[in-house]
Amino acid sequence: MAPLGTINGPLVNFRNYKTRIVAKIVGAEVNTTPDFKPNVDNKTPEYLAKFPIGKSPTFEGADGLALFDSNAIAYYVASKGDSNSSILGKTAEETAEILQYILFFEADFSPAAIGVLVPLLGYAPYIQPAFLAAEKDVFRFLDAFNTILADKTFLVGERLTIADIIVACDLIMMYKFYLTAEDRKTYRNITRFFKTITGQSAFKAVVGDIELCTTRIQRPVDASKKEKKKADKPQAQAKPKAEKKAAPKKEEEEDDGMPPPE
């Protein structure tokens, strides 16, 4: 089978993984761009002429199709597989459920997760009210999703669908950087689901083994504040030069060279 097209974007990226995993499951071939440089290659005039929003990943079909949303790309590739595949659902009802979970994670969970992880990873300023609101939403959505998965192995029906792949990919960063062993016990149903999906051979072939979080990532120290604190710290008092006549012993003991107490 000739390649369906090319997915543009860095290979190590949870959004990029979605299409490549789906392609392996349905037996489709998709070209990749291993040397893609984020915030460089997607800002060139040539790239923006095709994809004015400047996002990545994007998809250029062999037939000229241009897509700029990772879930739409994965869905398109899934549609090109075996017509007997259940990856997109067997009925209109199953397809609606699949879309429900994909859209829930895209519209609700992912923005909250990004609001938590981006400032902690140092990609955006840490603004406490915004961070705490995002964190509250993350745990609210996880509580609900954990309940949904109480009696499910897969999200829709009894077989793997594109919803499982996309949702598991959307959970990767949280499991790598934020959800500790204690959190994984609290959300045991989600953790079971996550391990089941990421353990699939197609998933492992693209992503490899995922190292789970041991210590929750902490927000980086602001370098400018660190320098300011250092500058504001009183300097140690210099000892007076020794005179020919020795100073009384009591005075020597009172001046130990340390800064005055704050």
VOBA-1610 file (N, C-alpha, C; in pm, whole numbers, padded with zeros to 5 digits, always signed):
BEGIN
Met+00085-00120+00000Met+00000+00000+00000Met+00088+00125+00000Ala+00058+00216-00088Ala+00134+00342-00093Ala+00100+00427+00029Pro+00195+00509+00074Pro+00168+00595+00190Pro+00048+00686+00165Leu-00033+00702+00268Leu-00149+00791+00259Leu-00107+00936+00251Gly+00011+00965+00307Gly+00060+01102+00309Gly+00168+01116+00414Thr+00191+01238+00457Thr+00299+01267+00553Thr+00243+01341+00673Ile+00283+01296+00791Ile+00248+01368+00912Ile+00368+01455+00950Asn+00347+01585+00957Asn+00453+01680+00988Asn+00453+01711+01138Gly+00567+01692+01200Gly+00576+01722+01343Gly+00683+01637+01408Pro+00725+01674+01529Pro+00827+01596+01600Pro+00774+01457+01635Leu+00859+01359+01627Leu+00816+01222+01651Leu+00779+01198+01797Val+00853+01260+01888Val+00826+01243+02031Val+00725+01350+02073Asn+00599+01315+02058Asn+00491+01410+02084Asn+00362+01330+02097Phe+00289+01349+02207Phe+00170+01266+02230Phe+00064+01285+02124Arg+00059+01402+02061Arg-00039+01423+01954Arg+00005+01352+01825Asn+00134+01349+01801Asn+00188+01280+01684Asn+00168+01129+01696Tyr+00181+01077+01819Tyr+00168+00933+01840Tyr+00035+00878+01789Lys-00072+00955+01806Lys-00207+00905+01778Lys-00219+00845+01638Thr-00179+00924+01539Thr-00193+00880+01400Thr-00104+00760+01370Arg+00017+00763+01422Arg+00111+00654+01392Arg+00068+00523+01456Ile+00009+00529+01574Ile-00043+00407+01637Ile-00161+00354+01558Val-00253+00443+01522Val-00370+00402+01444Val-00326+00342+01311Ala-00226+00402+01246Ala-00177+00350+01118Ala-00128+00207+01133Lys-00059+00179+01241Lys-00010+00042+01263Lys-00125-00056+01284Ile-00227-00012+01354Ile-00340-00100+01382Ile-00417-00134+01255Val-00439-00035+01168Val-00521-00059+01048Val-00437-00099+00927Gly-00304-00104+00943Gly-00218-00146+00833Gly-00195-00040+00728Ala-00207+00085+00767Ala-00182+00195+00672Ala-00038+00244+00687Glu+00012+00307+00583Glu+00148+00361+00587Glu+00142+00514+00583Val+00216+00576+00671Val+00221+00721+00678Val+00367+00764+00689Asn+00409+00857+00607Asn+00544+00910+00616Asn+00556+01004+00737Thr+00678+01015+00791Thr+00700+01102+00907Thr+00812+01201+00876Thr+00832+01296+00968Thr+00937+01398+00951Thr+01027+01396+01075Pro+01121+01303+01082Pro+01205+01289+01202Pro+01286+01413+01238Asp+01318+01495+01140Asp+01402+01612+01167Asp+01321+01740+01189Phe+01192+01725+01208Phe+01106+01843+01225Phe+01144+01920+01352Lys+01160+02051+01338Lys+01197+02136+01451Lys+01076+02221+01492Pro+01019+02194+01611Pro+00904+02272+01657Pro+00938+02420+01670Asn+00841+02503+01639Asn+00856+02649+01647Asn+00960+02705+01549Val+01007+02620+01460Val+01097+02664+01353Val+01034+02624+01219Asp+01023+02493+01199Asp+00971+02444+01071Asp+00824+02480+01050Asn+00749+02493+01158Asn+00608+02527+01144Asn+00583+02678+01140Lys+00692+02756+01131Lys+00681+02902+01120Lys+00731+02955+00985Thr+00773+02864+00899Thr+00825+02907+00769Thr+00712+02951+00678Pro+00739+03039+00582Pro+00635+03083+00488Pro+00572+02966+00412Glu+00656+02867+00377Glu+00606+02753+00301Glu+00505+02673+00384Tyr+00538+02652+00510Tyr+00449+02576+00600Tyr+00320+02653+00624Leu+00332+02782+00653Leu+00215+02865+00683Leu+00125+02884+00562Ala+00182+02872+00444Ala+00099+02881+00323Ala+00003+02761+00315Lys+00048+02647+00367Lys-00036+02526+00367Lys-00122+02518+00493Phe-00063+02559+00607Phe-00131+02548+00736Phe-00120+02681+00810Pro-00205+02776+00779Pro-00193+02913+00832Pro-00195+02923+00984Ile-00255+02826+01052Ile-00260+02832+01199Ile-00122+02806+01259Gly-00037+02734+01186Gly+00099+02710+01233Gly+00113+02601+01337Lys+00011+02515+01349Lys+00016+02407+01446Lys+00098+02290+01392Ser+00135+02200+01484Ser+00186+02069+01446Ser+00138+01970+01552Pro+00111+01845+01513Pro+00132+01790+01380Pro+00024+01834+01280Thr+00063+01822+01154Thr-00030+01841+01044Thr-00015+01723+00949Phe-00106+01717+00854Phe-00103+01604+00760Phe-00120+01654+00618Glu-00031+01607+00531Glu-00041+01634+00387Glu-00069+01502+00317Gly-00190+01487+00266Gly-00227+01364+00198Gly-00165+01353+00060Ala-00145+01231+00017Ala-00091+01209-00118Ala-00185+01266-00223Asp-00313+01279-00187Asp-00413+01333-00280Asp-00434+01483-00262Gly-00349+01548-00176Gly-00360+01691-00156Gly-00438+01732-00033Leu-00496+01635+00038Leu-00571+01665+00161Leu-00479+01731+00263Ala-00526+01836+00329Ala-00448+01905+00432Ala-00529+01909+00561Leu-00474+01851+00669Leu-00541+01848+00799Leu-00448+01905+00905Phe-00505+01981+01001Phe-00418+02042+01103Phe-00460+02008+01245Asp-00546+01909+01263Asp-00585+01866+01398Asp-00545+01720+01416Ser-00477+01689+01527Ser-00423+01554+01546Ser-00532+01448+01551Asn-00646+01480+01613Asn-00754+01381+01621Asn-00818+01358+01484Ala-00833+01466+01407Ala-00889+01452+01271Ala-00796+01369+01184Ile-00666+01389+01200Ile-00568+01312+01122Ile-00579+01164+01156Ala-00581+01134+01286Ala-00592+00994+01330Ala-00722+00931+01279Tyr-00830+01007+01284Tyr-00960+00956+01240Tyr-00959+00926+01090Tyr-00898+01016+01013Tyr-00889+00996+00868Tyr-00810+00870+00836Val-00696+00853+00902Val-00612+00734+00877Val-00688+00608+00917Ala-00761+00614+01029Ala-00839+00498+01073Ala-00944+00460+00968Ser-01000+00560+00902Ser-01106+00534+00802Ser-01052+00465+00677Lys-00920+00467+00659Lys-00859+00407+00540Lys-00819+00261+00563Gly-00850+00208+00681Gly-00815+00070+00710Gly-00919-00028+00659Asp-00909-00150+00707Asp-01000-00258+00669Asp-01144-00217+00701Ser-01233-00234+00605Ser-01373-00195+00626Ser-01440-00278+00735Asn-01382-00393+00768Asn-01438-00478+00873Asn-01385-00441+01011Ser-01295-00344+01016Ser-01237-00305+01144Ser-01343-00234+01229Ser-01332-00254+01361Ser-01426-00188+01453Ser-01363-00064+01516Ile-01249-00019+01464Ile-01176+00090+01528Ile-01256+00220+01532Leu-01347+00240+01434Leu-01432+00359+01434Leu-01575+00329+01479Gly-01596+00207+01528Gly-01729+00167+01571Gly-01803+00092+01462Lys-01888+00001+01506Lys-01964-00082+01411Lys-02100-00024+01380Thr-02149+00062+01468Thr-02281+00121+01449Thr-02272+00272+01470Ala-02379+00342+01432Ala-02382+00487+01453Ala-02373+00519+01602Glu-02434+00434+01685Glu-02431+00454+01829Glu-02288+00442+01883Glu-02215+00342+01836Glu-02076+00324+01881Glu-01989+00440+01835Thr-02009+00484+01712Thr-01931+00597+01661Thr-01959+00723+01742Ala-02084+00743+01782Ala-02119+00859+01864Ala-02049+00852+01999Glu-02043+00733+02057Glu-01973+00718+02185Glu-01823+00744+02170Ile-01766+00695+02062Ile-01624+00718+02034Ile-01595+00867+02027Leu-01677+00938+01950Leu-01658+01083+01937Leu-01678+01154+02071Gln-01769+01103+02150Gln-01795+01163+02282Gln-01669+01165+02367Tyr-01598+01053+02374Tyr-01478+01046+02458Tyr-01364+01128+02398Ile-01349+01124+02267Ile-01244+01202+02202Ile-01265+01351+02229Leu-01390+01396+02212Leu-01420+01539+02229Leu-01414+01581+02376Phe-01451+01492+02467Phe-01442+01524+02609Phe-01296+01551+02648Phe-01207+01466+02601Phe-01067+01486+02636Phe-01008+01608+02566Glu-01048+01630+02442Glu-00994+01744+02368Glu-01045+01877+02423Ala-01173+01882+02456Ala-01234+02009+02497Ala-01225+02036+02646Asp-01222+01932+02728Asp-01228+01951+02873Asp-01099+01909+02945Phe-01062+01781+02930Phe-00948+01733+03007Phe-00816+01793+02962Ser-00787+01790+02833Ser-00656+01835+02785Ser-00626+01981+02819Pro-00720+02075+02801Pro-00690+02213+02840Pro-00656+02226+02989Ala-00728+02151+03073Ala-00698+02155+03217Ala-00560+02095+03245Ala-00530+01981+03182Ala-00399+01918+03202Ala-00285+02007+03155Ile-00305+02074+03043Ile-00203+02167+02993Ile-00187+02284+03089Gly-00299+02330+03146Gly-00293+02438+03244Gly-00214+02403+03367Val-00206+02275+03398Val-00125+02227+03512Val+00020+02204+03471Leu+00040+02133+03361Leu+00174+02088+03325Leu+00262+02196+03264Val+00204+02282+03181Val+00286+02381+03110Val+00363+02473+03205Pro+00299+02530+03309Pro+00378+02614+03401Pro+00478+02532+03483Leu+00443+02408+03517Leu+00535+02326+03596Leu+00658+02286+03515Leu+00640+02270+03385Leu+00752+02234+03298Leu+00831+02356+03252Gly+00785+02474+03293Gly+00859+02597+03263Gly+00830+02659+03128Tyr+00721+02613+03062Tyr+00689+02667+02930Tyr+00599+02789+02935Ala+00548+02821+03054Ala+00461+02938+03071Ala+00475+02986+03215Pro+00443+03112+03242Pro+00453+03163+03378Pro+00357+03087+03472Tyr+00401+03074+03595Tyr+00316+03012+03697Tyr+00230+03121+03760Ile+00100+03114+03734Ile+00005+03209+03793Ile-00086+03126+03884Gln-00068+03142+04012Gln-00130+03050+04108Gln-00282+03033+04092Pro-00361+03140+04081Pro-00506+03118+04068Pro-00542+03034+03945Ala-00475+03061+03832Ala-00503+02984+03710Ala-00458+02840+03727Phe-00342+02820+03789Phe-00290+02685+03810Phe-00385+02604+03899Leu-00427+02662+04010Leu-00513+02591+04105Leu-00649+02558+04043Ala-00701+02649+03960Ala-00828+02623+03892Ala-00813+02506+03794Ala-00700+02504+03719Ala-00676+02395+03624Ala-00658+02263+03698Glu-00584+02266+03808Glu-00561+02144+03887Glu-00693+02089+03942Lys-00778+02178+03989Lys-00910+02136+04040Lys-00990+02068+03930Asp-00986+02125+03809Asp-01058+02066+03696Asp-01000+01929+03660Val-00867+01918+03660Val-00804+01790+03628Val-00855+01680+03719Phe-00855+01705+03849Phe-00898+01602+03943Phe-01048+01577+03936Arg-01126+01680+03903Arg-01270+01661+03886Arg-01296+01570+03765Phe-01224+01594+03656Phe-01243+01510+03537Phe-01192+01368+03561Leu-01080+01356+03633Leu-01028+01222+03663Leu-01124+01144+03751Asp-01185+01210+03848Asp-01285+01143+03933Asp-01398+01087+03848Ala-01448+01169+03756Ala-01559+01126+03671Ala-01517+01012+03578Phe-01400+01026+03518Phe-01353+00925+03423Phe-01323+00793+03494Asn-01275+00801+03616Asn-01249+00680+03694Asn-01379+00604+03719Thr-01487+00676+03743Thr-01618+00614+03762Thr-01667+00550+03633Ile-01649+00621+03522Ile-01691+00568+03391Ile-01623+00435+03361Leu-01497+00424+03401Leu-01418+00304+03367Leu-01433+00190+03467Ala-01519+00206+03565Ala-01531+00105+03671Ala-01560-00035+03616Asp-01643-00043+03512Asp-01678-00175+03458Asp-01640-00187+03310Lys-01539-00111+03268Lys-01498-00114+03128Lys-01351-00154+03113Thr-01324-00233+03010Thr-01186-00256+02969Thr-01152-00158+02858Phe-01241-00147+02761Phe-01228-00050+02653Phe-01342+00051+02666Leu-01324+00168+02608Leu-01423+00273+02626Leu-01555+00243+02558Val-01549+00182+02440Val-01671+00154+02363Val-01671+00007+02321Gly-01770-00066+02368Gly-01778-00207+02330Gly-01670-00291+02396Glu-01642-00402+02333Glu-01546-00499+02389Glu-01417-00506+02309Arg-01395-00409+02218Arg-01274-00409+02136Arg-01208-00271+02138Leu-01081-00272+02103Leu-01005-00148+02095Leu-01063-00057+01987Thr-01081+00070+02018Thr-01125+00168+01918Thr-01030+00288+01920Ile-01052+00377+01826Ile-00969+00497+01818Ile-00983+00583+01944Ala-01097+00574+02012Ala-01116+00649+02137Ala-01013+00607+02241Asp-00989+00477+02253Asp-00890+00427+02349Asp-00750+00482+02318Ile-00714+00481+02192Ile-00581+00527+02150Ile-00565+00676+02180Ile-00662+00756+02139Ile-00651+00901+02156Ile-00652+00939+02304Val-00740+00879+02382Val-00748+00912+02525Val-00620+00869+02596Ala-00568+00751+02567Ala-00444+00706+02631Ala-00329+00801+02597Cys-00323+00846+02472Cys-00218+00942+02434Cys-00233+01073+02510Asp-00357+01118+02528Asp-00382+01243+02600Asp-00347+01231+02749Leu-00337+01109+02799Leu-00303+01088+02940Leu-00154+01071+02965Ile-00076+01055+02860Ile+00067+01022+02876Ile+00140+01122+02963Met+00126+01250+02935Met+00204+01352+03008Met+00167+01355+03156Met+00041+01336+03187Met+00000+01333+03328Met+00060+01215+03400Tyr+00064+01100+03333Tyr+00121+00981+03396Tyr+00274+00990+03407Lys+00335+01062+03319Lys+00481+01076+03324Lys+00527+01177+03428Phe+00450+01286+03445Phe+00500+01397+03525Phe+00418+01431+03649Tyr+00294+01383+03658Tyr+00210+01437+03765Tyr+00143+01333+03854Leu+00094+01226+03798Leu+00019+01128+03876Leu+00114+01030+03944Thr+00130+01046+04073Thr+00222+00964+04151Thr+00162+00826+04178Ala+00239+00742+04245Ala+00190+00608+04279Ala+00063+00616+04362Glu+00057+00714+04451Glu-00063+00731+04534Glu-00182+00773+04449Asp-00159+00863+04354Asp-00265+00904+04262Asp-00313+00785+04178Arg-00219+00704+04137Arg-00254+00589+04053Arg-00340+00489+04128Lys-00322+00482+04260Lys-00409+00398+04342Lys-00549+00459+04352Thr-00551+00591+04369Thr-00680+00661+04378Thr-00760+00643+04249Tyr-00690+00654+04136Tyr-00755+00641+04006Tyr-00720+00505+03945Arg-00747+00402+04020Arg-00704+00267+03978Arg-00771+00223+03848Asn-00894+00264+03824Asn-00961+00222+03700Asn-00897+00288+03578Ile-00862+00415+03592Ile-00793+00484+03481Ile-00656+00423+03460Thr-00587+00394+03569Thr-00453+00336+03557Thr-00458+00200+03490Arg-00557+00119+03526Arg-00574-00012+03461Arg-00598+00007+03312Phe-00687+00100+03278Phe-00716+00129+03137Phe-00589+00176+03066Phe-00517+00270+03127Phe-00397+00327+03065Phe-00293+00218+03038Lys-00272+00130+03134Lys-00174+00023+03116Lys-00219-00077+03010Thr-00349-00102+03005Thr-00402-00195+02903Thr-00378-00141+02763Ile-00408-00014+02742Ile-00395+00044+02607Ile-00249+00066+02570Thr-00171+00119+02663Thr-00029+00145+02630Thr+00050+00015+02620Gly-00008-00095+02666Gly+00058-00224+02652Gly+00030-00294+02520Gln-00059-00236+02438Gln-00088-00294+02307Gln+00037-00288+02219Ser+00056-00389+02136Ser+00179-00398+02056Ser+00197-00277+01964Ala+00088-00228+01904Ala+00099-00111+01815Ala+00140+00013+01894Phe+00089+00026+02014Phe+00124+00141+02099Phe+00272+00134+02136Lys+00316+00017+02179Lys+00456+00001+02219Lys+00551+00022+02102Ala+00509-00018+01983Ala+00595-00003+01865Ala+00622+00144+01835Val+00528+00231+01867Val+00543+00374+01839Val+00602+00449+01958Val+00550+00423+02077Val+00585+00502+02195Val+00693+00437+02281Gly+00697+00306+02282Gly+00790+00237+02371Gly+00732+00229+02511Asp+00817+00195+02608Asp+00772+00188+02747Asp+00760+00328+02805Ile+00656+00350+02882Ile+00633+00480+02943Ile+00673+00475+03090Glu+00767+00560+03127Glu+00813+00564+03266Glu+00714+00646+03347Leu+00654+00582+03446Leu+00552+00649+03526Leu+00615+00740+03631Cys+00540+00841+03669Cys+00586+00942+03763Cys+00616+00881+03900Thr+00730+00916+03956Thr+00763+00875+04093Thr+00747+00991+04190Thr+00788+01110+04147Thr+00772+01231+04227Thr+00706+01337+04140Arg+00598+01393+04189Arg+00526+01494+04112Arg+00616+01613+04080Ile+00615+01654+03953Ile+00698+01765+03911Ile+00659+01892+03987Gln+00759+01969+04026Gln+00737+02093+04099Gln+00768+02212+04008Arg+00705+02324+04036Arg+00729+02439+03950Arg+00872+02487+03965Pro+00936+02528+03856Pro+01076+02572+03861Pro+01088+02702+03938Val+01203+02720+04004Val+01229+02844+04076Val+01256+02953+03974Asp+01190+03066+03991Asp+01210+03181+03903Asp+01350+03235+03924Ala+01433+03230+03818Ala+01574+03271+03830Ala+01587+03417+03873Ser+01497+03503+03822Ser+01507+03645+03856Ser+01476+03668+04003Lys+01379+03593+04058Lys+01346+03607+04199Lys+01459+03553+04286Lys+01520+03445+04237Lys+01632+03387+04311Lys+01747+03486+04321Glu+01775+03555+04209Glu+01882+03655+04207Glu+01847+03774+04296Lys+01718+03815+04292Lys+01676+03929+04373Lys+01690+03897+04521Lys+01650+03774+04558Lys+01660+03733+04697Lys+01805+03734+04743Lys+01893+03689+04652Lys+02035+03687+04683Lys+02088+03829+04699Ala+02040+03920+04611Ala+02087+04059+04616Ala+02036+04130+04740Asp+01913+04093+04783Asp+01853+04158+04899Asp+01912+04110+05031Lys+01979+03996+05028Lys+02035+03941+05151Lys+02149+04028+05201Pro+02144+04071+05328Pro+02252+04157+05379Pro+02388+04090+05367Gln+02485+04168+05327Gln+02620+04116+05312Gln+02688+04105+05448Ala+02777+04010+05456Ala+02852+03992+05581Ala+02936+04116+05608Gln+02935+04158+05733Gln+03015+04274+05772Gln+03162+04239+05767Ala+03238+04329+05707Ala+03382+04304+05699Ala+03445+04328+05835Lys+03536+04241+05871Lys+03607+04257+05997Lys+03701+04376+05987Pro+03705+04455+06092Pro+03799+04568+06089Pro+03942+04519+06085Lys+04025+04598+06016Lys+04165+04560+06007Lys+04227+04559+06146Ala+04309+04461+06167Ala+04372+04450+06299Ala+04463+04569+06323Glu+04454+04626+06443Glu+04541+04736+06482Glu+04659+04678+06559Lys+04756+04763+06572Lys+04874+04717+06645Lys+04837+04676+06787Lys+04740+04756+06846Lys+04698+04724+06981Lys+04580+04627+06971Ala+04588+04515+07032Ala+04483+04415+07023Ala+04355+04467+07085Ala+04243+04438+07020Ala+04112+04478+07074Ala+04078+04388+07191Pro+03993+04435+07283Pro+03955+04352+07397Pro+03889+04224+07349Lys+03912+04116+07422Lys+03864+03985+07382Lys+03714+03982+07366Lys+03639+04055+07456Lys+03495+04056+07451Lys+03445+04108+07317Glu+03502+04217+07266Glu+03462+04275+07139Glu+03489+04179+07024Glu+03598+04103+07027Glu+03629+04005+06922Glu+03520+03900+06915Glu+03470+03857+07030Glu+03368+03752+07032Glu+03234+03803+06980Glu+03205+03934+07000Glu+03078+03989+06954Glu+03072+04001+06802Asp+03183+04020+06736Asp+03187+04035+06591Asp+03236+03904+06529Asp+03136+03816+06482Asp+03174+03687+06427Asp+03175+03688+06276Gly+03157+03807+06213Gly+03162+03814+06067Gly+03034+03775+05999Met+02927+03738+06069Met+02800+03697+06010Met+02711+03819+05990Pro+02618+03813+05894Pro+02526+03926+05873Pro+02435+03939+05992Pro+02383+04057+06016Pro+02293+04076+06128Pro+02165+03998+06108Pro+02100+03956+06215Pro+01975+03878+06201Pro+01870+03959+06129Glu+01787+03890+06045Glu+01684+03957+05968Glu+01557+03973+06051
//
